[in-house]
Amino acid sequence: MAEIKIEKKKPVWPWILGFIILLGLVAYFVYENNENEDYSDDVNSEEIYNKNTDTIYKNNTYQDTQASPDSNFKVALMDYSESISDSTRIGVDSTYTKTALYYLSNVVIATATQHDLESSKAWNDLEQYASQEVGMNTSDMPERSGISKNLKSVTNNIVTVLETLQTKNFPALQAEVANLKATSNKLTSSTIDKQKTTLQTFFRKANEVLIKMNS
């Protein structure tokens, strides 16, 4: 009588185990990739003013050489508008006022760049002022770049660049820029608390002009 061979079925569980391990590896690499992207986003995030360390930082976004001039301008304007959001502190809090002046200088530089304005002494002086403030602890500023010492020259340079921009690209803003200049002419190298109202008006009018230049 012929012997009937019965083949045993191969177990399925090794395949199931291997599939589970493969899924685990895929999930791990996906998770690691997302973590790296999140970290990169954190590094490139914008920091206007670190209140814990009283340090001013340069905004990485609108300093990006790959970004378009229009993009740089919009980010710079957003940073400046945020830096003067509490207008009651302008002319009272020296650190807050210095920070606002720094960001105003930056947005004026970005505006000039956006509209291909020719380089000038006022523009170069603004760039130099802004670069000196980057990463500087505000407790060091009175000796190195006090707000009162720089206030008159920086605001004059801001108005000069905006005047040139207005003449070249924004004829309809002649009255607004003239009003800004009249306010700037009232500023002196005196302590900021003695010209609080004038300072607040200057920053507000500058913001209005810059917004209209972007509209």
PyRosetta script that sets phi, psi and omega in degrees:
from pyrosetta import init, pose_from_sequence

init()
pose = pose_from_sequence("MAEIKIEKKKPVWPWILGFIILLGLVAYFVYENNENEDYSDDVNSEEIYNKNTDTIYKNNTYQDTQASPDSNFKVALMDYSESISDSTRIGVDSTYTKTALYYLSNVVIATATQHDLESSKAWNDLEQYASQEVGMNTSDMPERSGISKNLKSVTNNIVTVLETLQTKNFPALQAEVANLKATSNKLTSSTIDKQKTTLQTFFRKANEVLIKMNS")
pose.set_psi(1, 130.3)
pose.set_omega(1, -176.1)
pose.set_phi(2, -69.3)
pose.set_psi(2, 140.6)
pose.set_omega(2, 179.3)
pose.set_phi(3, -84.9)
pose.set_psi(3, 129.8)
pose.set_omega(3, -179.2)
pose.set_phi(4, -94.2)
pose.set_psi(4, 119.9)
pose.set_omega(4, 179.0)
pose.set_phi(5, -88.3)
pose.set_psi(5, 132.1)
pose.set_omega(5, 178.7)
pose.set_phi(6, -111.6)
pose.set_psi(6, 115.3)
pose.set_omega(6, 179.3)
pose.set_phi(7, -83.4)
pose.set_psi(7, 132.7)
pose.set_omega(7, 178.3)
pose.set_phi(8, -77.3)
pose.set_psi(8, 139.0)
pose.set_omega(8, 176.9)
pose.set_phi(9, -69.9)
pose.set_psi(9, 136.5)
pose.set_omega(9, 177.1)
pose.set_phi(10, -68.1)
pose.set_psi(10, 139.6)
pose.set_omega(10, -179.1)
pose.set_phi(11, -64.2)
pose.set_psi(11, 144.0)
pose.set_omega(11, -177.7)
pose.set_phi(12, -91.0)
pose.set_psi(12, -23.1)
pose.set_omega(12, -172.1)
pose.set_phi(13, -60.4)
pose.set_psi(13, -30.5)
pose.set_omega(13, 176.8)
pose.set_phi(14, -62.5)
pose.set_psi(14, -35.4)
pose.set_omega(14, 178.0)
pose.set_phi(15, -67.4)
pose.set_psi(15, -41.0)
pose.set_omega(15, 179.2)
pose.set_phi(16, -63.9)
pose.set_psi(16, -44.1)
pose.set_omega(16, 179.8)
pose.set_phi(17, -62.3)
pose.set_psi(17, -43.2)
pose.set_omega(17, 179.2)
pose.set_phi(18, -63.0)
pose.set_psi(18, -38.9)
pose.set_omega(18, 178.4)
pose.set_phi(19, -64.2)
pose.set_psi(19, -40.5)
pose.set_omega(19, 179.5)
pose.set_phi(20, -64.9)
pose.set_psi(20, -42.7)
pose.set_omega(20, 178.7)
pose.set_phi(21, -62.6)
pose.set_psi(21, -41.4)
pose.set_omega(21, 178.5)
pose.set_phi(22, -61.6)
pose.set_psi(22, -44.0)
pose.set_omega(22, 177.4)
pose.set_phi(23, -61.3)
pose.set_psi(23, -39.8)
pose.set_omega(23, 179.1)
pose.set_phi(24, -62.1)
pose.set_psi(24, -42.0)
pose.set_omega(24, 178.9)
pose.set_phi(25, -64.7)
pose.set_psi(25, -42.3)
pose.set_omega(25, 178.1)
pose.set_phi(26, -61.2)
pose.set_psi(26, -46.0)
pose.set_omega(26, -180.0)
pose.set_phi(27, -61.8)
pose.set_psi(27, -38.0)
pose.set_omega(27, -179.2)
pose.set_phi(28, -64.0)
pose.set_psi(28, -47.1)
pose.set_omega(28, -177.9)
pose.set_phi(29, -67.8)
pose.set_psi(29, -36.1)
pose.set_omega(29, 176.5)
pose.set_phi(30, -63.3)
pose.set_psi(30, -43.3)
pose.set_omega(30, -179.6)
pose.set_phi(31, -63.9)
pose.set_psi(31, -44.7)
pose.set_omega(31, -179.8)
pose.set_phi(32, -62.1)
pose.set_psi(32, -39.6)
pose.set_omega(32, 179.8)
pose.set_phi(33, -63.7)
pose.set_psi(33, -42.8)
pose.set_omega(33, 178.9)
pose.set_phi(34, -65.3)
pose.set_psi(34, -37.9)
pose.set_omega(34, 179.4)
pose.set_phi(35, -62.8)
pose.set_psi(35, -42.0)
pose.set_omega(35, 179.8)
pose.set_phi(36, -64.5)
pose.set_psi(36, -38.9)
pose.set_omega(36, 178.8)
pose.set_phi(37, -65.9)
pose.set_psi(37, -40.0)
pose.set_omega(37, 178.9)
pose.set_phi(38, -63.7)
pose.set_psi(38, -40.7)
pose.set_omega(38, 179.7)
pose.set_phi(39, -63.7)
pose.set_psi(39, -41.7)
pose.set_omega(39, 178.8)
pose.set_phi(40, -61.6)
pose.set_psi(40, -40.3)
pose.set_omega(40, 179.0)
pose.set_phi(41, -63.8)
pose.set_psi(41, -38.8)
pose.set_omega(41, -179.9)
pose.set_phi(42, -65.0)
pose.set_psi(42, -39.5)
pose.set_omega(42, -179.1)
pose.set_phi(43, -65.4)
pose.set_psi(43, -36.6)
pose.set_omega(43, -177.0)
pose.set_phi(44, -89.5)
pose.set_psi(44, 3.4)
pose.set_omega(44, -177.3)
pose.set_phi(45, -67.3)
pose.set_psi(45, 154.7)
pose.set_omega(45, -175.6)
pose.set_phi(46, -86.9)
pose.set_psi(46, 137.0)
pose.set_omega(46, 177.2)
pose.set_phi(47, -131.2)
pose.set_psi(47, 110.8)
pose.set_omega(47, -177.3)
pose.set_phi(48, -79.2)
pose.set_psi(48, -49.8)
pose.set_omega(48, -174.1)
pose.set_phi(49, -152.9)
pose.set_psi(49, 118.5)
pose.set_omega(49, -179.4)
pose.set_phi(50, -85.5)
pose.set_psi(50, 105.4)
pose.set_omega(50, -175.1)
pose.set_phi(51, -72.2)
pose.set_psi(51, -23.3)
pose.set_omega(51, -178.9)
pose.set_phi(52, -74.3)
pose.set_psi(52, -34.7)
pose.set_omega(52, -177.5)
pose.set_phi(53, -109.7)
pose.set_psi(53, -2.2)
pose.set_omega(53, -177.9)
pose.set_phi(54, 53.3)
pose.set_psi(54, 47.0)
pose.set_omega(54, -178.5)
pose.set_phi(55, -122.7)
pose.set_psi(55, 137.5)
pose.set_omega(55, 176.4)
pose.set_phi(56, -92.8)
pose.set_psi(56, 133.7)
pose.set_omega(56, 179.6)
pose.set_phi(57, -117.7)
pose.set_psi(57, 148.1)
pose.set_omega(57, 173.9)
pose.set_phi(58, -77.1)
pose.set_psi(58, 135.2)
pose.set_omega(58, 179.8)
pose.set_phi(59, -73.6)
pose.set_psi(59, 120.5)
pose.set_omega(59, -175.9)
pose.set_phi(60, -67.9)
pose.set_psi(60, -28.5)
pose.set_omega(60, -172.4)
pose.set_phi(61, -67.0)
pose.set_psi(61, -53.2)
pose.set_omega(61, -175.8)
pose.set_phi(62, -84.6)
pose.set_psi(62, 1.2)
pose.set_omega(62, 170.0)
pose.set_phi(63, -93.0)
pose.set_psi(63, -2.9)
pose.set_omega(63, -178.9)
pose.set_phi(64, -66.4)
pose.set_psi(64, 121.9)
pose.set_omega(64, -176.8)
pose.set_phi(65, -69.4)
pose.set_psi(65, -16.7)
pose.set_omega(65, 179.7)
pose.set_phi(66, -85.4)
pose.set_psi(66, -14.9)
pose.set_omega(66, -177.3)
pose.set_phi(67, -76.3)
pose.set_psi(67, 152.0)
pose.set_omega(67, 178.7)
pose.set_phi(68, -75.9)
pose.set_psi(68, 153.5)
pose.set_omega(68, 177.4)
pose.set_phi(69, -55.8)
pose.set_psi(69, -37.6)
pose.set_omega(69, -179.8)
pose.set_phi(70, -65.1)
pose.set_psi(70, -41.5)
pose.set_omega(70, 178.5)
pose.set_phi(71, -64.9)
pose.set_psi(71, -44.1)
pose.set_omega(71, 178.0)
pose.set_phi(72, -58.7)
pose.set_psi(72, -43.0)
pose.set_omega(72, -178.3)
pose.set_phi(73, -63.6)
pose.set_psi(73, -44.8)
pose.set_omega(73, -177.2)
pose.set_phi(74, -64.4)
pose.set_psi(74, -40.3)
pose.set_omega(74, 178.5)
pose.set_phi(75, -68.3)
pose.set_psi(75, -41.8)
pose.set_omega(75, 179.0)
pose.set_phi(76, -62.4)
pose.set_psi(76, -40.4)
pose.set_omega(76, 179.0)
pose.set_phi(77, -66.3)
pose.set_psi(77, -40.1)
pose.set_omega(77, 177.8)
pose.set_phi(78, -62.1)
pose.set_psi(78, -43.1)
pose.set_omega(78, 179.1)
pose.set_phi(79, -63.5)
pose.set_psi(79, -42.7)
pose.set_omega(79, -180.0)
pose.set_phi(80, -65.0)
pose.set_psi(80, -45.5)
pose.set_omega(80, -179.7)
pose.set_phi(81, -59.3)
pose.set_psi(81, -38.0)
pose.set_omega(81, 178.6)
pose.set_phi(82, -70.3)
pose.set_psi(82, -33.8)
pose.set_omega(82, -177.7)
pose.set_phi(83, -69.9)
pose.set_psi(83, -16.2)
pose.set_omega(83, 178.1)
pose.set_phi(84, -115.1)
pose.set_psi(84, 18.5)
pose.set_omega(84, -175.9)
pose.set_phi(85, -62.3)
pose.set_psi(85, -31.3)
pose.set_omega(85, 175.7)
pose.set_phi(86, -105.6)
pose.set_psi(86, 81.9)
pose.set_omega(86, -172.9)
pose.set_phi(87, -64.2)
pose.set_psi(87, -21.4)
pose.set_omega(87, -179.0)
pose.set_phi(88, -67.0)
pose.set_psi(88, -17.4)
pose.set_omega(88, -179.5)
pose.set_phi(89, -86.7)
pose.set_psi(89, -15.8)
pose.set_omega(89, 179.3)
pose.set_phi(90, -70.0)
pose.set_psi(90, 128.1)
pose.set_omega(90, -178.1)
pose.set_phi(91, 84.2)
pose.set_psi(91, -3.9)
pose.set_omega(91, 178.3)
pose.set_phi(92, -114.8)
pose.set_psi(92, -51.0)
pose.set_omega(92, 178.7)
pose.set_phi(93, -96.2)
pose.set_psi(93, 111.2)
pose.set_omega(93, -175.3)
pose.set_phi(94, -64.2)
pose.set_psi(94, -38.5)
pose.set_omega(94, 179.3)
pose.set_phi(95, -64.4)
pose.set_psi(95, -44.0)
pose.set_omega(95, 179.5)
pose.set_phi(96, -62.6)
pose.set_psi(96, -40.8)
pose.set_omega(96, -179.2)
pose.set_phi(97, -68.3)
pose.set_psi(97, -40.6)
pose.set_omega(97, 177.3)
pose.set_phi(98, -62.6)
pose.set_psi(98, -41.2)
pose.set_omega(98, 180.0)
pose.set_phi(99, -63.1)
pose.set_psi(99, -42.7)
pose.set_omega(99, 179.2)
pose.set_phi(100, -63.7)
pose.set_psi(100, -40.7)
pose.set_omega(100, 180.0)
pose.set_phi(101, -66.1)
pose.set_psi(101, -38.2)
pose.set_omega(101, 177.2)
pose.set_phi(102, -62.0)
pose.set_psi(102, -48.5)
pose.set_omega(102, -178.5)
pose.set_phi(103, -71.0)
pose.set_psi(103, -30.0)
pose.set_omega(103, 174.5)
pose.set_phi(104, -65.4)
pose.set_psi(104, -42.9)
pose.set_omega(104, 177.3)
pose.set_phi(105, -58.9)
pose.set_psi(105, -42.9)
pose.set_omega(105, -179.1)
pose.set_phi(106, -64.4)
pose.set_psi(106, -41.8)
pose.set_omega(106, -177.8)
pose.set_phi(107, -71.7)
pose.set_psi(107, -31.6)
pose.set_omega(107, 175.5)
pose.set_phi(108, -67.5)
pose.set_psi(108, -41.6)
pose.set_omega(108, 176.5)
pose.set_phi(109, -61.7)
pose.set_psi(109, -44.0)
pose.set_omega(109, 179.7)
pose.set_phi(110, -64.1)
pose.set_psi(110, -37.2)
pose.set_omega(110, 178.9)
pose.set_phi(111, -66.1)
pose.set_psi(111, -44.4)
pose.set_omega(111, 178.8)
pose.set_phi(112, -62.0)
pose.set_psi(112, -39.3)
pose.set_omega(112, 178.8)
pose.set_phi(113, -66.1)
pose.set_psi(113, -42.9)
pose.set_omega(113, -178.6)
pose.set_phi(114, -59.1)
pose.set_psi(114, -37.4)
pose.set_omega(114, -175.3)
pose.set_phi(115, -100.5)
pose.set_psi(115, 17.2)
pose.set_omega(115, 174.6)
pose.set_phi(116, 54.7)
pose.set_psi(116, 41.1)
pose.set_omega(116, 178.1)
pose.set_phi(117, -71.4)
pose.set_psi(117, 140.3)
pose.set_omega(117, 178.9)
pose.set_phi(118, -68.0)
pose.set_psi(118, 143.2)
pose.set_omega(118, 179.9)
pose.set_phi(119, -61.1)
pose.set_psi(119, 145.7)
pose.set_omega(119, -179.7)
pose.set_phi(120, -145.7)
pose.set_psi(120, 171.4)
pose.set_omega(120, 179.5)
pose.set_phi(121, -62.8)
pose.set_psi(121, -42.1)
pose.set_omega(121, 179.8)
pose.set_phi(122, -61.3)
pose.set_psi(122, -43.2)
pose.set_omega(122, 178.8)
pose.set_phi(123, -63.8)
pose.set_psi(123, -46.3)
pose.set_omega(123, -179.8)
pose.set_phi(124, -62.7)
pose.set_psi(124, -39.5)
pose.set_omega(124, 178.8)
pose.set_phi(125, -65.6)
pose.set_psi(125, -37.9)
pose.set_omega(125, 177.2)
pose.set_phi(126, -63.5)
pose.set_psi(126, -43.7)
pose.set_omega(126, 179.0)
pose.set_phi(127, -62.2)
pose.set_psi(127, -39.6)
pose.set_omega(127, 179.0)
pose.set_phi(128, -65.9)
pose.set_psi(128, -42.8)
pose.set_omega(128, 178.5)
pose.set_phi(129, -61.4)
pose.set_psi(129, -46.5)
pose.set_omega(129, -178.1)
pose.set_phi(130, -63.5)
pose.set_psi(130, -39.8)
pose.set_omega(130, -178.3)
pose.set_phi(131, -67.9)
pose.set_psi(131, -29.1)
pose.set_omega(131, 178.6)
pose.set_phi(132, -71.1)
pose.set_psi(132, -27.9)
pose.set_omega(132, -176.4)
pose.set_phi(133, -82.9)
pose.set_psi(133, -21.0)
pose.set_omega(133, -173.4)
pose.set_phi(134, -62.6)
pose.set_psi(134, 126.6)
pose.set_omega(134, 175.7)
pose.set_phi(135, 70.4)
pose.set_psi(135, 7.2)
pose.set_omega(135, -178.3)
pose.set_phi(136, -84.1)
pose.set_psi(136, 129.8)
pose.set_omega(136, 175.0)
pose.set_phi(137, -67.9)
pose.set_psi(137, 130.0)
pose.set_omega(137, -172.5)
pose.set_phi(138, -65.5)
pose.set_psi(138, -19.2)
pose.set_omega(138, 176.3)
pose.set_phi(139, -69.4)
pose.set_psi(139, -20.4)
pose.set_omega(139, 178.2)
pose.set_phi(140, -88.1)
pose.set_psi(140, -14.5)
pose.set_omega(140, -171.4)
pose.set_phi(141, -63.9)
pose.set_psi(141, -39.9)
pose.set_omega(141, -177.2)
pose.set_phi(142, -55.8)
pose.set_psi(142, -36.1)
pose.set_omega(142, -179.7)
pose.set_phi(143, -79.7)
pose.set_psi(143, -35.8)
pose.set_omega(143, -172.0)
pose.set_phi(144, -95.7)
pose.set_psi(144, -35.8)
pose.set_omega(144, -177.4)
pose.set_phi(145, -157.6)
pose.set_psi(145, 58.4)
pose.set_omega(145, -176.7)
pose.set_phi(146, -56.3)
pose.set_psi(146, 145.4)
pose.set_omega(146, -176.7)
pose.set_phi(147, -61.0)
pose.set_psi(147, -41.4)
pose.set_omega(147, -178.0)
pose.set_phi(148, -66.6)
pose.set_psi(148, -37.9)
pose.set_omega(148, -178.1)
pose.set_phi(149, -66.7)
pose.set_psi(149, -39.3)
pose.set_omega(149, -175.1)
pose.set_phi(150, -93.9)
pose.set_psi(150, -13.9)
pose.set_omega(150, -170.6)
pose.set_phi(151, -54.4)
pose.set_psi(151, -52.1)
pose.set_omega(151, -174.4)
pose.set_phi(152, -65.0)
pose.set_psi(152, -46.9)
pose.set_omega(152, -176.8)
pose.set_phi(153, -68.3)
pose.set_psi(153, -39.7)
pose.set_omega(153, -178.8)
pose.set_phi(154, -67.8)
pose.set_psi(154, -45.2)
pose.set_omega(154, 179.8)
pose.set_phi(155, -65.2)
pose.set_psi(155, -35.9)
pose.set_omega(155, 176.3)
pose.set_phi(156, -63.6)
pose.set_psi(156, -41.3)
pose.set_omega(156, 178.6)
pose.set_phi(157, -65.9)
pose.set_psi(157, -39.0)
pose.set_omega(157, 177.4)
pose.set_phi(158, -59.7)
pose.set_psi(158, -47.7)
pose.set_omega(158, -179.4)
pose.set_phi(159, -65.2)
pose.set_psi(159, -40.4)
pose.set_omega(159, -179.8)
pose.set_phi(160, -60.3)
pose.set_psi(160, -46.0)
pose.set_omega(160, 179.5)
pose.set_phi(161, -65.4)
pose.set_psi(161, -42.6)
pose.set_omega(161, -179.7)
pose.set_phi(162, -66.8)
pose.set_psi(162, -36.0)
pose.set_omega(162, 176.1)
pose.set_phi(163, -61.6)
pose.set_psi(163, -44.3)
pose.set_omega(163, 179.5)
pose.set_phi(164, -64.0)
pose.set_psi(164, -41.7)
pose.set_omega(164, 177.1)
pose.set_phi(165, -61.5)
pose.set_psi(165, -44.4)
pose.set_omega(165, -178.0)
pose.set_phi(166, -63.6)
pose.set_psi(166, -42.8)
pose.set_omega(166, 179.7)
pose.set_phi(167, -63.3)
pose.set_psi(167, -39.8)
pose.set_omega(167, -175.8)
pose.set_phi(168, -79.8)
pose.set_psi(168, -41.6)
pose.set_omega(168, -169.6)
pose.set_phi(169, -121.6)
pose.set_psi(169, -19.3)
pose.set_omega(169, -172.6)
pose.set_phi(170, -133.6)
pose.set_psi(170, 68.6)
pose.set_omega(170, -179.0)
pose.set_phi(171, -60.8)
pose.set_psi(171, -28.0)
pose.set_omega(171, -178.6)
pose.set_phi(172, -71.6)
pose.set_psi(172, -13.4)
pose.set_omega(172, -177.3)
pose.set_phi(173, -99.4)
pose.set_psi(173, 17.8)
pose.set_omega(173, -177.3)
pose.set_phi(174, -58.7)
pose.set_psi(174, -45.4)
pose.set_omega(174, -178.2)
pose.set_phi(175, -65.3)
pose.set_psi(175, -42.4)
pose.set_omega(175, -178.8)
pose.set_phi(176, -63.4)
pose.set_psi(176, -43.6)
pose.set_omega(176, -179.8)
pose.set_phi(177, -69.7)
pose.set_psi(177, -35.0)
pose.set_omega(177, 176.8)
pose.set_phi(178, -63.5)
pose.set_psi(178, -40.3)
pose.set_omega(178, 177.6)
pose.set_phi(179, -65.2)
pose.set_psi(179, -39.1)
pose.set_omega(179, 177.5)
pose.set_phi(180, -63.4)
pose.set_psi(180, -41.9)
pose.set_omega(180, 178.8)
pose.set_phi(181, -64.0)
pose.set_psi(181, -40.6)
pose.set_omega(181, 178.7)
pose.set_phi(182, -61.7)
pose.set_psi(182, -38.3)
pose.set_omega(182, 177.2)
pose.set_phi(183, -67.9)
pose.set_psi(183, -42.1)
pose.set_omega(183, 178.9)
pose.set_phi(184, -61.1)
pose.set_psi(184, -36.9)
pose.set_omega(184, -179.4)
pose.set_phi(185, -64.2)
pose.set_psi(185, -20.9)
pose.set_omega(185, 179.5)
pose.set_phi(186, -81.9)
pose.set_psi(186, -16.5)
pose.set_omega(186, -179.3)
pose.set_phi(187, -76.7)
pose.set_psi(187, 146.6)
pose.set_omega(187, 179.6)
pose.set_phi(188, -130.7)
pose.set_psi(188, -176.2)
pose.set_omega(188, 176.7)
pose.set_phi(189, -89.9)
pose.set_psi(189, 13.4)
pose.set_omega(189, 177.3)
pose.set_phi(190, -70.6)
pose.set_psi(190, 170.9)
pose.set_omega(190, 179.2)
pose.set_phi(191, -62.4)
pose.set_psi(191, 147.0)
pose.set_omega(191, -171.7)
pose.set_phi(192, -66.5)
pose.set_psi(192, -28.4)
pose.set_omega(192, -178.0)
pose.set_phi(193, -67.6)
pose.set_psi(193, -19.9)
pose.set_omega(193, -179.9)
pose.set_phi(194, -85.5)
pose.set_psi(194, -6.6)
pose.set_omega(194, 179.5)
pose.set_phi(195, -136.8)
pose.set_psi(195, 36.8)
pose.set_omega(195, -177.0)
pose.set_phi(196, -56.7)
pose.set_psi(196, -50.6)
pose.set_omega(196, -176.2)
pose.set_phi(197, -63.2)
pose.set_psi(197, -42.0)
pose.set_omega(197, 179.1)
pose.set_phi(198, -64.1)
pose.set_psi(198, -40.2)
pose.set_omega(198, 177.7)
pose.set_phi(199, -62.7)
pose.set_psi(199, -46.1)
pose.set_omega(199, -179.8)
pose.set_phi(200, -60.7)
pose.set_psi(200, -40.8)
pose.set_omega(200, 178.9)
pose.set_phi(201, -65.7)
pose.set_psi(201, -41.3)
pose.set_omega(201, -179.5)
pose.set_phi(202, -61.5)
pose.set_psi(202, -49.2)
pose.set_omega(202, -179.2)
pose.set_phi(203, -64.2)
pose.set_psi(203, -37.9)
pose.set_omega(203, 179.9)
pose.set_phi(204, -67.2)
pose.set_psi(204, -45.9)
pose.set_omega(204, -179.3)
pose.set_phi(205, -66.0)
pose.set_psi(205, -36.9)
pose.set_omega(205, 177.7)
pose.set_phi(206, -63.2)
pose.set_psi(206, -39.8)
pose.set_omega(206, 178.4)
pose.set_phi(207, -64.1)
pose.set_psi(207, -41.1)
pose.set_omega(207, 179.8)
pose.set_phi(208, -63.0)
pose.set_psi(208, -43.3)
pose.set_omega(208, 179.5)
pose.set_phi(209, -63.2)
pose.set_psi(209, -45.4)
pose.set_omega(209, -178.0)
pose.set_phi(210, -66.0)
pose.set_psi(210, -36.2)
pose.set_omega(210, 176.9)
pose.set_phi(211, -64.1)
pose.set_psi(211, -42.2)
pose.set_omega(211, 179.7)
pose.set_phi(212, -67.3)
pose.set_psi(212, -30.4)
pose.set_omega(212, 177.4)
pose.set_phi(213, -70.5)
pose.set_psi(213, -17.5)
pose.set_omega(213, 179.6)
pose.set_phi(214, -101.2)
pose.set_psi(214, -4.9)
pose.set_omega(214, -175.6)
pose.set_phi(215, -85.4)
pose.dump_pdb("model.pdb")
